[in-house]
Amino acid sequence: MNLEQLTQKARARAAASPRIRKLAGKPPLPSAPPPGHAGANASVWTIGDESTWPILELYGSFEVPPLSYGTVRDFADSTENIPGLAGANFDMKDMQRCWMTKAIVASVPRGAKLLEIGAGEPLVAGLLSRLGYEVVIVDPYDGSGNGPREYEQFKAAYPDVRFIREQFPPVEELGDDFGAVYSISVLEHVPLEALDAVMAGARKMIAGADGRSIHAVDHVLAGWGADSHLAGLRKIVELSGLPLTELDATIERLRNDPETYFVSAESHNRWRGGLPYDSYSMRRIVSVNVNAGP
């Protein structure tokens, strides 16, 4: 097992561990929507029904440029206005999930079809469904990339979301009328040779609706794995039809911006688990966000 695989395994173990979730003050993985709530799925654990509609009003004009990066300012806004979602995972996904929710609300009309690639615990898909979108998830839930296996658990907890248990793109023809295909902390785990099919599949599914392909991508700016992460990110951006010169400028801006959101030492230490520090040393990890058309 190489170092990158150890990374994925450590992160997955931290996210799913009942003990670590409890120590971090997070709820256990849901098995069903909580009783007595009108919410149609278990995302109501993080965002109550009374807090959903203000999201539409607050973020209908949220700015979503073709290339951007996660910021402390945006995360602080999320802790104030979407606090449950901003504290659900005790790592960078807290910022990314909120950013993606804002990006979808700002970019895609309510009622549109959405597809999430590799959702894992589908908090964003569940929230977007409750906000009036029709959401499909494509995720094998087979532990690949050390992702989750709790398919039956999530399917029961999110009965209003459609699950397709496959790698993306799926075998089933789903049409080309999706308002958005999106992913959160997924594309950086896709092998370079498989990215062409993934990005082409996303473009195909949004072509008929002039939809968006929106992705929050973990990027190692410095530390072990930085070169391979940059190669993957450049290919993602290129396959999205966006200029690599703009990616270079974005990376340069985030490198020197005091507002850039970096994974914290605390999060890194949780991911490390029982691995020796010399086997899993600190890296500078950011979120680079891609928003492209068909």
N, C-alpha and C positions, 0 to 999 in steps of 0.2 A: 504494500500500500504506500503510495507516494505522499508527499507532504500536502498537496492540494486535496487529496482524498481524506487525509486525516483532518484537515480543516473542515470539510463538509460534514464529516462524521461528528466532530466535536460540536459544531453549531447545531446540528440536528438533535444531538443528545441533550444539549442545553435547552433548546426550545421545547422539547417534549417531556423533559424530566419533571414529574410532579413535585419532587423535593426542591429543585431549583426554582420552579414557578412559585412555589409557596414562599421560599425565602425572599424572592423578589417581589412578593405581594401581588402575584398574578393569579387569576382564577385557573382551575384545572381545565384541561381540554374539554369542550362541551360534548355531551352525548345527545342533547335535545334542547330545544328552546325552553327557557324557564317557564314554569307554569304560571298562569294568570296574566301573561303579557300578550298584547295584540300583535307584537312583532312576529313575522312569519318564520324566523329562523334564529339561530343561536347568536348572531351578531348583536342581538339585543342585550347580551351580557355586557358588551362594551359601550353601546350607544342605545339609550332608551328611546322608545317611540317619540317621546316629547321633544327629543333633541335632533330628530332627523330633518324636519322641514327647514329649520334655520340654515342648514348646510346649503340648501339650494339657493337661498337668498344671499348668503355670505359669499359664495364662490361662483356664482353664475358668470362673473366677469373676471375670474382668476386668470392671470396671464400665464400662458403655456407656450413659450418659444420653442422652435425646433430643437434646440439643444440648450440644456441648462444643468444646474447641479443643486444638490441639497444644501440648504442653508439653516443656520441656527435661527434666523429670523422666522423662516417658514415653520420650523419645528416649534418655536415658542408660540406662534399663532395657533398651531394645532393643539398644543397643551391647554390653551385657553378655550378653544371653540370645539374641539373634538377630543376631549381628554381621555376618554376610554380607549379609543383607537390609538392615541398617541402614547399609551402606556401599556399596550397589550403584549409586547414581545421583548422588552428590555434590551433592544439593540437597534440597529439602523432601520429595521423594518418598521419601527414605530413612526419614524419620519417619512419613509417611503410610502407606506400604506395611506397615510393622510394626504401626502402630495398627490398620489394617484387618484384618490377620491375627488380632490379638488379639480384635477386635470380633466377627469371624465365629466364632472358636472359642468365645467366651463366649456368643454369641447363637443359634447354629444347631447342631442336633445333627449329629454325624458321619454321613455317608451321605446327607445332604440334597443336593438340587440347588441349585446356585448359578449366577448369571449375572453376568458382569462387563461393564459398558458401557465400550467404548473402552479396552481393556487396554493397547494398545501392546506394549511388551516384557512378556510375561505372567508375571512372576516370582511374583506373589501367586497367580494362578490355578494356576500350576504347583505351588506349595507346597501350596495347599489341596487339589489333586487328590491329592497324595502323602499328605496327612493323612486321606484317606478320603472326600472330597466329590466329587460329580459336577459338573464345571464346564463351563459354556458361555461362550464369549466372543462378543460382538457388536461388531464393529469393521470399518469399511470398508477399512482399510489402503490408503487411496488418497491419503494426504498431506493430506487435508482438515484444516483447523486446524493445518497443518504437522506433522501426526502422522506416524508411521512408515509405510513402504510394504513392509516386509519380511515380507509375508504368507507366502510359500512358506518362507522361512527359519524363521519362528516355528512354522509348522505342522509342519515336520519336527522341530524341536527340542522340541515339546510334543505328542507323538502321543497322549497320554491325555486331552487337552483338546479339546473340540469347538469349532471356529471357524465362525462365521457372518459372512461378509464383507459386511456391510450397515451402514447407519446404524441406530441404535436409535430406536424399536422395529422389529424385523425384520418382513418380510412374512409369514414362516412362523409359523404358530400353534404356540407352544411349550408351552401349557398354563398353569395357574394354581397349580402346586404347587411353586414354588421356595421354598426356605427363606430365601433372600436374593437381592436384586438389589443390586449395589454398584458403586461407581465411585471412582476415585482420580485427582484432579486432572483432571477431565473436565467436570463440569457448568458450571463457570465459562466454558467455551468455547462452550457451546450458546447460540445466539441466543435472546433473550427470547421471541420468537414461537414458537419450537420447544419451549420448556420444558414447555408443557402436555401435548403428546403424549408427551414422554419420561417425565415423572413419572407420567402416567396409565398408560403402558405398564408401568412398574415396579410400580405398585399392582396392576394386573391380574394380573401374573405371580406375585405373592405372596399373592393373596387366598385361594386354596384351601388354603394351608398355614399361614395366619396367620403369614406370614413377615415379614422385615424389609427395609426399603429404607435402605441404609447408604451414606453418601457423605462422602468427604473433599474439601472444596471449598477451592481457593485463594481467599483473600480479600485484596484490597488495602485495608489499613486507612488508609494515608496515601500520597499521591503521585498521579501521573497515572493516571487510570482508576479512582480510588476511588469516584466517584459511580456509574459504570456497574456496577462490581462489587457495590456495595451493593444496587442495584436488582435485579440478578440473584440475589443471595443471598436477599434478602427474598422473591422470587418462589419460589425453591426451597423455602424454609422454609414458606411459605404453602401451596404445592401438596403439601407433605408432611403437612399437617394439624397443624402445630405453631404455637403462638402467636407472633406477631411481638413481643409484649412480652418473651417469653423470649429471643428473638434479641437484642433491644436490651440486655437485662441481660447476656447472654453477651458481647457485644462490649464493653460497659463493663468487665466483669471482666477480660477478656484485655488490654484497653488498659492497665490498671494493675497487672497481675500480672507480677512479675519472672521467673516461670517460663514465660511465653509464649514459644513457639518462633517466631522470626522468620527469614526467609530471610537468610542471611549476605551480607556484602559480597563474599566470595570467590565464592559461588554466582552472585550477580548479575553479577559481572565475567566469569565464564565464559559466562553467557547473552549478555552484551553482545557478546562476540566482537570483530569489527572495527568495530562501530558506534561513532561518536563518543559520548562520555559525555553530552554535552548532548542527544543524540537518544535516549538510553536511560539516564536518570538513576535513582538508587536509589529504591526504594519500600519501605514496610513491609508485608510480605506474611506472612499467617498461614494456618493451616488451620482452618476451621470445620467441625466434624463433625456430621453429621445422622444420626439413627437413628430411623426412623419405622415404624409398622405399616401394614397395608393400608388 
